[in-house]
Amino acid sequence: MNRLTFKTGTMCTLIGPPGCGKSTFAAQWPESWRVSLDFYRKLAADTETDQSATPVAVQIQDLLLDARLARGLTFSELTDRPDS
């Protein structure tokens, strides 16, 4: 598989249902580039599936995205597609 390349300051958002390969695909880039609500929910509630932790996870995500964008750093964001 050819690896994608991104210019400095690029944001790549991976959206899809759980288990579709977002995290696997993103694993080809450094961990510090990956911004994930699941990870921040796990930090806040000891499980990535506790949706009640989402507001806190979003606050963490926003702080990190702002910091990385201000520095022109490349990052990817991983998120599940909301259920309809």
Residue pairs with C-beta under 8 A, 6 or more apart in sequence:
3 28
4 12
6 12
6 74
7 74
8 72
8 73
8 74
9 69
9 72
9 73
9 74
10 74
11 65
11 69
11 74
11 75
11 76
11 77
12 74
12 75
12 76
12 77
13 76
13 77
13 79
14 22
14 25
14 26
14 76
14 77
14 78
14 79
15 22
15 79
15 80
15 81
16 22
16 80
16 81
17 80
17 81
18 80
22 78
22 79
23 36
23 78
26 33
26 34
26 76
26 78
29 74
29 76
33 73
33 74
33 75
33 76
34 75
34 76
34 77
34 78
35 61
35 64
35 65
35 68
35 75
35 76
35 77
35 78
36 77
36 78
36 79
37 54
37 57
37 58
37 61
37 78
37 79
37 80
38 48
38 78
38 80
39 48
40 53
40 56
40 57
40 58
40 60
40 61
41 47
41 48
41 49
41 50
41 51
41 53
41 54
41 56
41 57
42 48
43 57
43 60
44 50
44 53
44 56
44 57
44 60
45 52
45 53
61 77
65 75
65 77
68 75
